[in-house]
Amino acid sequence: MADTKTVETEAEKPPRSVRVVLLALMITMMLAMLDNMIVGTAMPTIVGELGGLEHLSWVVTAYTLATAASTPIWGKIGDMYGRKGAFMTSIVIFLIGSALSGMAQNMGELIGFRAIQGLGAGGLMVGVMAIIGDLIPPRERGKYQGMMAGVMALAMIGGPLVGGTITDNWGWRWSFYINLPLGVVSLALISAVLHLPRKRSQSRIDYLGAILLTVGITSIVLVTTWGGSEYAWSSARIMELIGIGVASLIGFVFWQTRAAEPIVPLHIFRSLNFTLMSIIGFITGFVMFGATLFLPLYQQSVQGASATNSGLLLLPMLGAMLVTSMVAGRVTTNSGKYKIFPLVGSVAMVIGLYLLSTMDTGTSRLTSGVFMAVVGLGMGCLMQITMLVAQNSVEMKDMGVASSSTTLFRTLGSSFGVAIMGALFNNRVQDVMSERAGALGSKITEHSAQLDAASLAKLPAEAREAYQYAVSSGTHSAFLLGAVVAVIALVAAVFVKEVPLKGAGPQKDGEPADGAATQPPLVEAV
């Protein structure tokens, strides 16, 4: 009896080797999440040294495009040729891009090297989630994916602070060099401890599918990045990109039904749960990145907060997301059930976004903090549960494409969220400034609806008050739109099929992972 209890206790605790791999995965996740946060803080310094202000947006856009376009391809390569090799290759490419970016001598070089970095970044998060899917049985997976969500939250909180500290003390180049020691540690741990089965598919990579998907995703991201800023939404360039994107994606879907080894096997969408998780993931990305863009702007412009501590301004939302992710993962592990979390998370997200839309020039920081915490609670329930359910809705052989597809939908959601909420915000700010400050108001926001602290301080008192009112009006419109969009996630959550997760055990060929077991952990004993 005692022996049985001892065995059960040991079974609950992952082997040391699994814990070492999880540490490496957490470091890699931190790399993927921290990079843009740190670099964003360093951008003014980078422009000051390298020049090329007119190309500034491309430093971020090149990275985002390369990441989004390569994400599904990395997932498929891992499924076909082995997860470990694909993951380590993506880390190496990311580190090469980081080193080259740190050595850039002009803005053109930096943009090109950031694209290389983005190609590697596309495989980082996909690799992390797919390897967890290989190592951890479904019943246990929730708490570990909750830990990864915690890492994401910490990166979003600490990124701007770390970026500011590095730039001020070591110089902007170390914003990229800091990735190198962390990446080397991760590589060493994974190389030494992680031993997944080697694969060698007889099929060739679907190059035509990869090209069509890359062109389609690139067009979408460029439309959402340029629309309303670089070009008017009705301009010929935006219309051309929309046409190219739609045609490429239609062609991609058509080709995937005929390709021998499709990049994104369409049969995974036959699972209702997988399709619903893709929708919920898209909405979560839409809301989260829209919120992280406009909340600091509101607090700096309307509530007078310091831009230096912009990461701390989001602490109520990200802190709530961190705690809720950990709790959701633990409860899922203990109960084997998960449907409650998409439901509760969607409801909290709708309520929280509606509350944020009620903020005005008189809203206190405490009140806005409580509203943010409600949104964070909702996102914490959704962030990793979507990945868990998506992975368990497909066969083991499709684990990589399931992880990459879910990640891609969240990435595209963030692009659409920033673009659509941003367009609504900008239009509202410009309209209100014209109404309340006349010609001066129109001139102030002629080039940008987002003023930095220095520009805001130089405005006459009347114009400053008008701008604060305009920003609160703009955030009202943006967050109200977010609340309406979040209702779609709630509707999707209602139809999620509850399939209790089981523990480890052998899985039959062709058996869906929904409610089934995954392979036992495949790591070297330490």
N, C-alpha and C positions, 0 to 999 in steps of 0.2 A: 504493500500500500504506500509506504513511504517512498519506495523507489519510483512508483508511478507518479507521485506528486513531484518528485525531483525532476523527472523527465519532462513533465508538463511545464514546470517552471523554466527549465532550460530552453524548451521549445519556444516560449514566449519571447525570449531574449535572442536577438539575432547574433550570429557568430561574430567574433571580433573582425574577421575578414570583411564581412558585410558592412560593419560599422565603419571600417577604414574606407571602403568604396563610397559609402554614403557621405563621408567627410569630403572626399575628393569631388563628389557630385555637387555638394553644397558650395565648395570653392568655385567650381566652374559656373554654377548658377549665379554666384555673386559677380563673377567676371562679366557675364552676359548682361546683368541688370545694372551694374555700377557704371559701365563704360559711358553710356550716353549722358547719365546724370553728372558724372565728373567732367566730361568734355564740355557739356553745356555751360557749366560754371566758368570754364577756362576760355570760352570763345572770345570774349572782349579782349583778353590779353593776346590771344593768337592773332586776331585781326590787327591789333596794334603793332605786332612784330612782322607778320607776313604780308599785311595789306590785303587787297582783294575783297573789300567789304561787299562789293556787288555779287560775289560768289559765295557769300557766307552760308546761305541756306543749303548749298550743295554739300557742305561738310556733313550735315545731318542727313540730307536726302540720299546721298550716295550710299551711306551706311544702311539706311532703312530699306532702300530698294534692293540692295544686294542680300540683305537678311531675309526679306519677305520672299524674294524670288528663289533663293536657295533652300529655304526651309523644307518644302515638300520633297525636293530632290535628295537631301540628306537622309530624310526618313526612309525613302525607298532604297537608297544605297545600303543603309544599315540592314534592312530586311533581306536584301539580295546577297550581300557579301560579308555580313557580320557586323554586329553593333560596335564592338570594341575598336576595330580598325577605323571605321567611319568616324567614331566619336573622337579618337585620338588625332586623326587627320584634321578634323575641324578645329580642334584646339591649336594644333600647330599652325594652320593657316591664320587663325585669329591672332596668334602671338607674332607671326611674321608681319601681319598688317599693323599690329600695335607698334612693333619696333620701327618699321618704316615710317609710320605716321609721326613718331617722335623725332625722326631725323629729317622730316620734310623741310625744304628750304623755301617753298612758295606755296600759294594756295592751291594751284593746280596739282602739285604733287600730293598735298594733303588730301585732296578730294579723291584722287586715284587710290591712295593707300588706305583711305577709309573704306573704299569699296571692297578692297581685298579683305580688310578686317571684317566687314559685313558678311562676306561669303563664308568666313569661318563661323561667325556668330550665328548664322542660320542653322548650323548643326549643333550648337551648344545646348540650347534648351530642349531641342528635340531629343538629343542623345541622353540628356539627364532623365527625362521622363520615360523614354523607351527602356533604358537600362533598369530603372526602378521597376518598370513593368515586367522585365525579365527576372529580376532578383527577388522581388517581394510578392507573395501570394495576394490575391485580391483582398482578402479579409484584413490583411495587415497593411495594405498599401496606403490607406487613407491617412494614417498618422505621419507617414514619411513624406507624402506629398503635401501635407499640412506644414511640415517643417520647411519644405521648399518655398511655400507661399510666404512663410515667415521671413525667409532669406530675402525674397523679393521686396517685402515691406521694409525691412531694415535697409536695403539698398536704396530704396526711394527716399527714405528719411535721411540716411547718412550721406548719400551721394553728393548733393550740393555742398554739404559741410566739408567733406573730404576733398572735393574738387577745389574749393576755395582755399583750404589749408595747403594743399600741394602746390597750387599755382602761386600763392603768396610766398611760400618758403623755399620751394625747389625749382619753380619755373613750370611753364605749361607743358613742356615736353615730358615731364614725369607723370602727367595725366595719362599718357600712353605707356610709358615705361613701367608704371606700377603693375601693369598686367603681367609682366614677364615672370617675376618670381612666383606669383600666385599660380600662373599657368604651369610653370615647371614643376611645382609641388604636386599639382593635380595630375599631370602626366606621369610623374614618377609613381604615385600611389596606384593609379589605374593600371599602369604597365606591370607593376609587381604583384598586385593582388587579384585584379579582375580577370577571370578566365571564362569567357563565353565560348560556345561552340563556334568553330570556324565554318563559314559557309562559302560555297562557290556556285553561284547560279549559272546554269548553262545558257540562260537567256541574256540578251544584250539590253543595256539601258535604253529606255524609250526616249531617244534623243529628240524626235519630232515633238513628242508630248512635252518634254522639258522646255523646248524652245517656245512652243505655243503658250504654255503656262507662264513662262518668264515674261514674254511680251505682254500677255494679259495682265499679270500682276503689276508689272512696271507701269503700264498705261493707267491702271486704277490708282496707284500710289501717286503718280505725277498729276493726275486730275485732282485728287484730294489735296495735294500739296500746293499746286499752282492756282487752282480755281479760286477766284475772289481775291487773290493777292498779286501774283505775277501777271495773270491774265484774267479778264472778265469771264464769268461763267458762260456767257453766250459767245465768246470769241471763237474764231476759226480754229485756233490751236487746241483749245479745250474740246471742241466738237470732234476734231480729228483724233485726239487721244481716246475719247469715248468710243468712237467708231472702231478704232484699231483694237481697243481693249475688248469690246463686245464680240467682235469678229473672231479674235484670238481665242477667247474663252469658249465660244460656241464650237469653234474648230477643235479645241482641246477636248471638250466633252464628247464630241463625235468620234475623235480618234481613240479616246480611252476605251470605247466599246470594241475596238478592233485591234489594239496593240497587244502583242504577246505578253509583255510584262509592263502594264500601265503604271505610270508614275503615281496616280491616285486611282486605285481600283474602285470603280463606281459601285461595286456590290456592297462595300462597307456602308453605303447610305441606305441599303435595304433595312438595316437595323434602325427601328424607330428611335431608340435611345441615343444612338450615335448621331443621327440627324438632329435631334432635339438638343443634344449637348453642343453641337456645332453652332446652332442658333443662339443658345444661351451664352456660349463663349464669345461670339461676335458682339452681342449686346453688352456683356461685361467689359470687353475692350473698349467699346464705344463710350460707355459711361465713365470708366476709370480714368482714361487718359484725358477725356474732356474735363473731368473734375479736377485732375491734377494740374491742368493748364489754367483754369479760370479761378480756382479758389485762391492761390497765392496772389493773382492779379487783383482780385477783389479786396483781399486783406491789406495789400500794400497801398492800393489807390484809395480805398474808401475808409479802411480802419487804421491806416497810418502805420502799418507794421514795417519792419526793416526787411529789405530784400536779401540782406546777408544771411538771415536765418530762414530762408524760404522753405528749406526742408522741414524745419521744426513747425512751420505753420500748418503742415499737413499731419502732424503727429496724432491728433484725435482720430482722424480717418484711418491712417495706416496702422496705428496702435490697435484700434478695434479690429481691423482686418487681420492683424497678426494673431491676436488672441483667439478670435473666432475660428480662424483656419486651424489652429492647433486643437481647439475643442472639437470642431467638426471631424477632424481626422481621427481623434481618439474615440469619439462616440461611434463613428463608422466602424472602426476596428473592433470595438467591444460588442456592437449589436449586429454588424453585418448588413445594416440597412442604411439607406442614404436619401430616399426621396424627400424626406422632411427638409433637407438642407436647400435644395433648389427652390422649394416653395417658400420657406422662411426668408431665404436670401433675396428672392425676387420681390417679395412684399416689402422687406426692409429697404431695398434699393429704391422702389417706387416712392415709398413714404419719405425716405431721406432726401431724395432729389426734389420732391415737392416742397419739403421744408426749406431746402437751400434756395428754392426759387422765390421764397417769401422774404428773403433778406433785403434790407434797404440800407440807406445811409445811417440809420440809427441802431442797427443790429449790433449787439455787443459781441466781443470775441468769445465769451463764454457760451452765448446762445449759438453762434455759428459753429463753435467746437462741438456742441451736443448734436447739431444737425449733421456735421461731418461724421461723427461717431456712428450715427444710424446708417449712413451710406457705407461706412467701413464694415459694419456688422454684416450688411447684405453681401458685399463683395467677398468677405471672408468665408461666407457660406458657399460661394459659387466658384471661387478661383480654382481650387484643386479638385473639388468634387466633379467638375465638368470633365477634367482629364481622366479621373478614376473611372467614371461611368463610360466614357468614350472608349478607353482601353479595354474595358470588360465587355464591350459590345461587339468586338471583332475577334477573329481567330488569332492565335499566337503569331502566325506568319505575317500578319498585317499590323503588328504592334507599332512598328516604326511609322507607317503611313497614317495610322490612327493618331499617333502623338503629333506628327508634323501637321496633319490636317487641322487638328484642334488648335494648335499653336498658330497656324496660318489664319484661321478664322478670327482668332482674338487679335492678331496683328492688323488684319484688314479692318476689323471693327474699330480699332484705335485710330486708324487713318481716317475712316469716315467720321468718327466722332469729333476728332480735332477739326476736320475740314467743315463739317456741317454746323456744328455748334459754334465754330469760329466765325463762319460767314454770318450766322444769325446775330452773334454778339457784335461783330464789326458794324453791320448795317444798323443795328439798334443804337449803338453808341453814336454813330455819325448822325442819325436822324435826331436823336435827343439833343446833341450838341448844337445842331442847326436851329432847333426849336428854342433852346434856352440861352444860347450865346450868339445867335445870329451868324454874321459873316466870320467873326473871330472864331466861333466854335467850329465852323466848317474848315477854316484854315488850319486850326490846331490838329484836327484828325484827318487832314487831307491825305497824308502819306501813311499813317498808321493809327488805328484806334487804340493801340496799347502804348502808353507813355511810360518812360522810365521815371524813377524817383527824381532825378535831376531836372528833367523837363517839366514834371508836375510842379516842382517847387518854384520854377520860374514864372508860372502862370499868375495872372492877376487873381485876387481872391474870388471874384465873381465867376471867372472862367474855371477856376479850380473846383468850386462848388458845383458848377454845371457838369464838369467832367466826372466828379464823384457820383452825382445823380445818374449820369449816363452809364457809367460802369455798373452801378447797381441794377439799372434797368436792363442792361445787356446780359448780365449774369442771370437775371430773372428769366429772360427769354431762353437762354441756353439751357438752364437747369430744368425749366418746365418742359422743353423738348426732350431732355434726357429722361424725365419721369414718364412721358408718353411712350418713348421707345422702350423703356424698361418694362412696360406692361406686356410687351411681346414676350419677354423672358418669362414673365409670370404665367402667361397662357401656355408656353412651351413646357414649363415645369409641371403644370397640371397633368400633362399627358405622359410624363416619364413613368416607365414601367418599373415597379419595385421588384428587383430580383435579388434576394439576400446573397451576399458574398460568402464564399466558402474559403476554407483554408487551403494549404498546399496539398498537392497530390498530382498524379499523372493526368495528363490531358490527352484525349484521343485526337487523332488527326481529323481536322475539319470541324472540330467541336468549337462553337463560339465560346468566348471567354465569359459571356454573361452568366454569372452565377456559377461558373466553373472554376477550376483551380488552375494556377499557372505552374510552370516547371519549378522545382525546388531551386534555391539559390545556387548559382554556378560560380563559385569563387574558390580561390585557393585557401586551404586551411592554414591558419596562422597560429 
